[in-house]
Amino acid sequence: MRAIATNAVTLMLVAMSIAGPAVAESPAALTVRVYNTSGIPTSQLLAARRAAELILRDTGVDVVFRHCGSPVLPNAEIDQCEESLQSSEVVVRVIDAPAFNATLHPEAYGVTYIIRDIDRGWLATVFSDRINEAATRVGVEPGTLLGRVMAHEIGHLLLGNGYHGVSGLMRAEWTDSMLSRKDDEWRFSMIEAVRLHHILASITRHPSAIEPPAIRF
């Protein structure tokens, strides 16, 4: 136990020494384009946005959400999101899970599409019907759980499809007992936050290094 604790402290000090100056110079930026194709209520979508924003901003990332194709506020203009996707943008589509898909885990709340050669992606899909069922089952606000799933899948788009943490937001298994835990349990680890920040900062410095694929809806 003593050795494990010493290693944890060392990792925290290294992460702080790396992240501190970078965050002070310029926050890494990320834009999230959200497509609500499952038709969940506006209140739920806004709650999801707030939850995902809090999680991502906790890492030092300057995140902006765009609601594409349909307004979420009365009298708001429709954002068609017609511009080509930029390297510092990702897409999250909210849909109902397909009735049958042999490659999809029956309890998955979301999936990401990763380009294997670079272990990076731009498109995540979250299943609002499965998330709503789970939220009702464990007594969690559906929009809050949706936002946590969105943040988790965005983490995969940047950290890689095969990555999972041992605890926190990026853990692989989301049991019912975990779903009902407090907000403090739903964070990226310090090491994950450092990685996210440096990945996005690198994209900001070299936006044309990796071109995202064309994604249309």
Buried (B, 14 or more C-beta within 10 A) or exposed (E): EEEEEEEEEEBEEEBEEBBEEBBEEEBBBBBBBBBBBBEBEBEBBBBBBBBBBBBBEBBBBBBEBBBBBBEBEEEEEEBEBEEEBBBBBBBBBBBBBEEEEEEEEEEBBBBBBBEEEEBBBBBBBBBBEBBBBBBEEBEBEBBBBBBBBBBBBBBBBBBBBEBBBEEBBBBEEBEEEEBBEEEEBBBBBBBBBBBBBBBBBBBBEEEEEEEBEEBEE
